[in-house]
Amino acid sequence: MGSRILDFLVSNSHITSVLLDSSVLIYYLEGVEPYNLLSEEIFQNIVDENIRGLLSVISITEYMAKPLADKKETDVESLNSFSSHYQFK
């Protein structure tokens, strides 16, 4: 698969940041097919510094609601590890 995200960014160079919805987090962290492939591409472009990724408190809260209610510590830890790796601020 080509880099559709990178192609879009090159064509729209005025876009320097993206605000990520909770669904992108879910697709990436839970490997939801086929959307996980596109979300992986988004995060790779963030790592490669082609674009800056932003997370809102609402997106984090939406992602965390179910794991916290179900007391799934592994999902909570997954988000902690994810945010440390990508250094979201």
C-alpha positions in Angstrom: 0.0 0.0 0.0 1.3 3.4 -0.9 1.4 6.2 1.5 -2.0 7.8 1.0 -1.6 10.0 4.0 1.8 11.3 2.9 0.4 11.9 -0.6 -2.4 13.9 0.9 0.0 15.9 3.1 2.3 16.7 0.2 -0.7 17.9 -1.8 -2.0 20.0 1.1 1.2 21.3 2.6 -0.7 24.0 4.6 -2.0 21.2 6.9 0.6 20.7 9.6 -1.4 19.1 12.4 -4.3 16.6 12.7 -6.6 16.2 15.7 -7.2 12.5 16.1 -10.6 11.1 16.9 -11.0 8.3 19.4 -11.9 5.9 16.6 -8.3 6.3 15.2 -7.0 5.3 18.6 -9.3 2.3 18.9 -8.5 1.1 15.3 -4.7 1.4 16.0 -4.5 0.1 19.6 -7.1 -2.8 19.1 -6.0 -3.7 15.5 -9.5 -3.2 14.0 -9.4 -4.4 10.4 -9.2 -2.9 7.8 -8.9 0.5 9.5 -5.8 -0.4 11.5 -3.8 -0.2 8.3 -4.7 3.4 7.7 -4.3 4.4 11.4 -0.9 2.8 11.4 0.0 5.0 8.4 -1.2 8.1 10.2 0.9 7.3 13.3 3.9 6.5 11.1 3.7 9.9 9.6 3.6 11.4 13.1 6.7 9.5 14.0 8.4 10.6 10.8 7.5 14.2 11.7 5.5 14.7 8.4 2.6 15.9 10.6 1.9 16.7 14.2 -0.7 14.6 15.9 -3.0 16.0 18.6 -5.3 14.2 21.0 -8.1 15.9 22.8 -9.2 15.1 26.4 -12.5 14.0 24.9 -10.8 11.4 22.6 -8.7 10.0 25.5 -11.8 9.9 27.7 -13.9 8.2 25.0 -11.1 5.5 24.5 -10.7 5.0 28.3 -14.4 4.8 29.3 -14.9 1.1 28.5 -11.6 -0.2 29.8 -12.0 1.6 33.0 -15.6 0.5 33.4 -14.6 -3.1 32.6 -11.5 -2.8 34.9 -9.3 -3.8 32.0 -5.9 -2.7 33.2 -4.1 -3.9 30.1 -6.1 -1.5 27.9 -5.4 1.3 30.3 -1.7 0.4 30.3 -1.8 0.2 26.5 -2.8 3.8 26.2 -0.2 4.9 28.7 2.5 3.1 26.7 1.1 4.5 23.4 1.2 8.1 24.7 4.7 7.7 26.0 5.9 6.3 22.7 4.4 9.0 20.6 5.0 11.7 23.1 1.6 13.4 22.8 1.3 16.6 24.7 
